[in-house]
Amino acid sequence: MRLSAFAVKQITNYQFPNMSNIQASIITIGDELLIGQVIDTNSAWIAQRLNELGIDVCHRLAVGDTKDAIWDALDDELKRSSLLFITGGLGPTADDITKPLLCEYFEGKLVVNETVLEHVKAMFAKRSRPFLDRNMKQAEVPDNCTILFNRMGTAPGMWFEKDGKVIVSMPGVPFEMMAIMEDEVLHRLQQRFISDAIIHRSIITAGEGESFLAERIKDLEEALPSYIKLAYLPTYGAVRLRLTGRGADKIRLGKELQLRQEEIANRLENIVVSLEDLPMEHILGKCLVEKHATLGLAESCTGGLIAHYMTQAMGSTTYFNGSIVCYQEAVKEKTLGVKHQTLEDHGAVSEQTVIEMVQGAKELLGSDYTLAITGLLSGTPDAHNTEVGTVWIAVAHNERTLTKKFQLHYDRLRNKEMAVQMALLMLWRFINGKM
């Protein structure tokens, strides 16, 4: 809904007060993070939740399971931040040193907490597992911390305060950390700290690179007030424009961001995909639901990855019929009815083949919209001298079939991911009459 001229004037003339920002640091502990054995998803999740409260994460750091590294990290991060979040190192084994280290750092002593002990025993009993002496250590906590109950595991979280700063230590297991944050931490932060509201608005675009986008909206970006920032976030085949506003008056800020989002979207109308910050597969799923339409796939080079993305959204059963993974030429022939002569004359990676793939999948799956994809993502040119990185995509609806050739230039995995995103975007454009 557009804002009235009077409302626009009121909003743009309003002076949002400047408030001191609350800054936080995140330390993730574990050798497995440093050697790439485990990907750190905890930091991203924590940062998102803090951002919703108006708390900026100014630094993220991963350290190994050594006392000196953790101790030095604590010293450094407490110099720059008033909030410090730590994950990892709270288990019962010898390499889990976070808890005794924090006890020493904050000059406390480990004591058995009876509430935690009963919880740990109950969890072991529920799982019909023996309770070992080693597990008793899970109930030991520093006597100068506030216990953060962990309903999902045996290691409690800990809340320390020192010199007006707050330090929160939680397990590294993601679902345990999330439970403690939701149950124990977030409401404490809201009560303890006063912060500006932070609001984001997004515009998903496709078809132009970020430099061209920046040129088209240069005047609008320059006109943004100091409390609203614009970021360009490119991804495979698309660019997400993210407006971020900060202010004490959340309602006024939201209206201001709505206005700015609308101005930019109107300027870029021909390449706007969505004003919601959603992945392409979710945007496409919503589009299919609105049209009461179904989708079927025939995948060769992507090996079922498009189907994986399309079934990520809850409720995808209402619009997704299925996918035929036809990696080998024989499967293309026997399952989809691709002619042997077509493969002989033109090869598996060709416009002729992808057309017959999409037609066969349409008939087999009975979908309203059908997409087929075939490509050569790595290796060397095939017998038909197909250039490596060549991808053919076909989309079909009723009697209309459209094909497009893409030429990718990266490694195998990146080419595969790009092929998926190009396919989803092409299908969205096809459905919405933009090609």
Secondary structure, 3 states (H helix, E strand, C coil): CCCCHHHHHHHHHCCCCCCCCEEEEEEEECHHHHCCCCCCCHHHHHHHHHHHCCEEEEEEEEECCCHHHHHHHHHHHHHHCCEEEEECCCCCCCCCCHHHHHHHHCCCCEEECHHHHHHHHHHHHHCCCCCCHHHHHHHEEECCCEEECCCCCCCCEEEEEECCEEEEEECCCHHHHHHHHHHHHHHHHHHHCCCCEEEEEEEEEECCCHHHHHHHCHHHHHCCCCCEEEEEEEECCEEEEEEEEEECCHHHHHHHHHHHHHHHHHHCHHHEEECCCCCHHHHHHHHHHHCCCCEEEEECCCCCHHHHHHCCCCCHHHCEEEEEECCCHHHHHHHHCCCHHHHHHHCCCCHHHHHHHHHHHHHHHCCCEEEEEEECCCCCCCCCCCCCCEEEEEEEECCEEEEEEEECCCCHHHHHHHHHHHHHHHHHHHHCCCC
